[in-house]
Amino acid sequence: MDSTRKPDYVLGNAPDELTRLDRQAAAIGPATRLLLHAAGIGPGMRVLDLGTGLGHVARMISELVGPSGAVVGVERSGEALAVARERTEQAGATNVSFLEGDITSWRGAQPFDAIVERLVLFHAADPVTVVRHHRQNLRPEGLFVAIDFDIGAARSEPPLPLIADAVRWIVAAFSAGGASPRIGARLGVILEQAGLKNVTTFGVQPYMPPHNPSSANLISSVVRSLAPAILQHGIATAEEMDLPTLEQRIAQEVQRANAVVLMPAVAGAWGLSR
């Protein structure tokens, strides 16, 4: 098997998963924008968005590069691209275009000023090889920006058993499916191993107060999407997860303990092509 091939998307592509992706994109949007700004994405740049999915990041980049810049989103799912194109047209983002292709092998006709990936290396079998491949899609001194989760950083304060269990199930299910749930912690190392220079990295972690229902919703929805993998690999039983009541139980546990929920860290790393 090709070690660079992107494994099957363990979360699936059901309508509920697309809704979850929209909620997730909204939740990590501010962190993503902060990291893109810090990395140097700005007006006039021509940017490649790897694994663009529903186009959330491509549309954000289009605002940063402005009308004098351009964004090309590459995605292997034709269904996702159809949604991305429709939403982008509705948003009036005329400097964005989308192409169907496999991010492990896609090659552009002209080099880009910058390449951005968000939550793509997370699912890559060999992330170093993916980044190394895309160095050829960058101009000299071009910028590669990686944004990914470090799910291992997720917890509650004070510690709560149900959130600890849910995080453990999520990390184990992603790992069993071939993904790298803690990859955010190693983004800088990956970029350096791929041959980039002047690598910078830092992370942003959302802190959810007890009264914020988003934490219970986001955690339970990921468990729900991963439930088939959790059951298949014997990580937890259906009774332990109790999906119909999971969100309510998490919310109640958080409120009883007046707990703050630390969501997965959104890690960013960027470097220049040689």
N, C-alpha and C positions, 0 to 999 in steps of 0.2 A: 504494500500500500504506500502511496506517496505521502511522506511524512509532512509535507506542507499543505496537504488537502485540509480544508476546513471541515471538521466533523459535523455530523448532523446537529441541527439546532435543537438542543435538548428541551427547550421550553415549548416547542411546537409553534404552529401558526394559526390556531383557532381564533375566532373573533374575540373571545375573552382575552387572549394573549395580546392581540393588537391594542385592545383597550388598555391593558396593563402597560404596554410599551408607551402609550401616550401619557399615562400618569407618571411613569418613570421619567420620561423625557422632561415633563414639566417640573418634576421634583429636582432633577439634577441640571436643569437649564442654567440657573445662576452660576453654579460652579463651573459648568462648561464654558460659559461666556467669559468668566474671570480667567480661566486657564488659557483660552484662546487669545485674549488680550495680552496676558503676561508673556505668552510665547512669541507674540509679534505679528499675529494675523491682522492685516490692516488694509487701507484703501489701495485699490489698483492691483492687488495680487490676483494671480490665477491659481486656484486651489483645487486639489483633488480630494474628494471625500470618499474614503474607502468604506465599503459596506454600508452605504447610505441608508438602507432600510426604508423607512417611511419619509425620509428627507428632513428630519428634525434639525440635524446639524448642518446640512447643506443650506437650509434657509437661514439659519443663524449666521453662518459664514457669509452669506450673500449680503447681509446687512453690514457686516464688518468691512468687506472689500468694496462695497458701494457700486454705483453704476459703471465705474471705470474698471472694475474687476470682474472676475468670472469664476463660477464654481461648476465642477463636473462631479456628479455623484455616480459611483459604480456600485452595482448590487447584482447578485446572482438570481434573486427571486423576482420573476416577472410580475407576480401578484403585488409584492411590496412596491415595485417601481410604478405600477399603475396608480396606486394610492399616492405615492410621492409626487408624481407628475400632476395629478388632479389638484392636490393641496397646494402645490407650488404655483400652479396657474391661478388658483383662487386667491393666493396671497399676492399676486402681481409681481413675483420675483422673476423678472425677465433675464437676469444674469445667471440663471441656474439651468443646467441641462443634466439629463440622466442617461446612463448607458448600462445595458445588461452585460455582466461579465463576472468572472471569478477573480477575486482580489489576490489570489495566490499566483496568478499568471498574467493578469491584464497588463497591457503595455500601451501607453499613450503615444500618439503621433508626434507630439511636441512636449518638451519638459515643462513641469509646473514650478511655480515659485514656492509652493508649499503643499504638503500632503498632510491630511488630518485623518485619524481614525479614532472612533469612540466605541468602546465595547465590542471591538472586532478581534483584537489580539486575544482577548478573553476566551474566544472560541477557536483560536487557531491551534492546530496540532504542533506547529513549529514557528512561534512568533518571530524569532530571530531571522529565519529564512524569509518570512513575509516582508519584514522591514528591509532586509538586504536587497530583496528583489526590487522594491520600490525606490531604492536609491537611483536606479536608472530612469525613473520617471521624474526626477528632480534636476533642476538646473544646478550648476556649480554654486556652492554656498546656499543651496535651497534648504528649506525648513521642513523637518518631519515632526509632527505633533501627535503624541499618543495620549489618549485619555481612557482610563479603564478603572474598574472597581477593585478595591481591596475589601472583599466581604469579611475577611478575617478581623477587620477593625470594628465590625458592628457589635453592639452590646447595649445594655441598659445600665443606668446608674440611679438607684441601687440595682444590683444584679437580680434578674427575675427568671425563674426556671423556665417558663414557657418561651420567652424570647431566646434564652440560651439554647433551648431545644430546637426552636425554629431555625436559628442561625446554623446550628450543627447539621440539621437536615438539609438545608440549602447548600452548604459547602460540600457535604458528602455527595449529594445528588449531582451537582455540577461536576465534581471531580470524577465520579463514576461515568458520566457522559462524555468525558474527554475534554472538558473545559478547565480553565485555570482560575478559580474564584478568588485567589489572592494575588493575581498577576500585577495589580496596581503597585504593590510594594517593590516589584522588580523591573518596572518600566525603564528606569534609567540604565540599569545593567543591560537590558535587552537592546536598547538603542546603541550603547557603546559596543556591544558584541557584534551588532550589525554594521559597524564601521562609521557611525556618526560621531561628530566631534562637538566639543563645547556643550555637552549635555547638561541640562538643568531639570530638576524634578522637585515637585512638592504636591501636597494633597489638600483637599478641602473636604471637611466632614460635616454634614448637617446634624444639628442637635435639635431633636423634636421635643417640645415641652409636653407635659402630661395631657393637656387638653387638646392637643393636635391629633385629629383622627387619622391623619395621613400615614403615620407610622404603622398602625395596626393594619390598615388597608394594604399598604405596600408589602409588608412582610407576609401577610396571609395570602395575597394574590400570587406572590412568587412561589410559596409552598404549594398553592393550588395548581399552578402551571407545571410544577415539578413533580406533582403527586405520582404520576405513572412511573417516573424514574425512581422515586423514593420507595414505592412499593416493589418495583421490579428488583431492586438491589438490596431489599431487606433492611433499609435504613430506618424505617418506622412503619408501624402498622396503620391501617385505616382508623382503628380505634384511637391510637395515640394522636393522630393528626386531627381527627374529628372535624373535617373541613367545613361542614355547615355552620359550626359554632366558633371556628378558630379566630376569625377577626374580632368577634364580640369578646371572646375570652382574653385575647391579648389586650384589647382596649380596657377591659375591666381590671386586669392585673396591673396595667400601667397606672390607671387612675387610683386604685387602692393604695399603691406604693408611692404615689406622687412622683413617678419615675420619669427621668429624661431618657429618651431613646436615641442612641447614636447610630445613625444609619451608615451603610457601607461608605468608606472613604472614596471620594472621586479623585483619583491620582492622575497627575499630568506629568509628562516628560517630553522634552523637545531637544533636538540637536540639529546640526548642519551637515549637509553632505560634503564630502571631501573633494 
